[in-house]
Amino acid sequence: MSARPFLHSTALLILLLTGCTVSNPAKYYSRAEAKKPYDALIVPGMPYTDDGGVHIGLKARLVWAVHLYRKGFADRLIMSGAAVYTPYSEARIMREYAVAMGVPREHIILDEMAEHSTENMYFGYQMACAAGLKNVALASDAFQVKMLKPMQRRMTRELGVNIDLLPLVRDSVSDLFAATNPVFDPKVALVPDFVSIVERESFWRRLRGTLGRHIPWEDAEQCSPAQAGR
């Protein structure tokens, strides 16, 4: 199934919520720069389509994450996203994109469980935890970072972990964004027997997932709060 309805509705939502973004991304950057290096950065995904390729919003997230990696903000990137609206694993597409930009494949961890933004943070952290990576941040666009602030607070309440947020600072990656057009094989990200979330779940169940209502908090990997964050 095409992801166009999802992407169109996302664009409309952003237009309706103009101003609902982090107002000063540079402030977050400065704070994170003082705390780096992190063990890993979680990078949330977006759908990939064989007719549209990498969406401009996903490209922005990936360019931002690779920029931070090159600047020494983290030793690992956790690409987070299942095959949700299209038969391509978002995490695998992002890995191939980052590898084509020069990130070593062994420095990339995949989370292929997350189907919603809140789950990107939860399952991304669980993958970090399982790999022994305690000090984690999340890198994304300013709109998504703003939307994930409540989830950030809940992660602290439920798991005793502080996941720093790194919203995109556009001016710092504008040249890299313009110069980036990597070539990779998307077929490695195809998921057999794929069924779109639209066919698997009702609108209301998907909305609950967006709000983080399907997250299995009781099964969470318990990283030591003393080690998580700084």
Secondary structure, 3 states (H helix, E strand, C coil): CCCHHHHHHHHHHHHHCCCCCCCCHHHHHHHHHHHCCECEEEEECCCCECCCECCHHHHHHHHHHHHHHHCCCECCEEEECCCCCCCECHHHHHHHHHHHCCCCHHHEEEECCCCCHHHHHHHHHHHHHHCCCCCEEEEECHHHHHHCHHHHHHHHHHHCCCCEEEECCHHHHHHHHHHCCCCCCHHHHECCCCCCHHHHCCHHHHHHHHCCCCCCHHHCCCCCCCCCCC
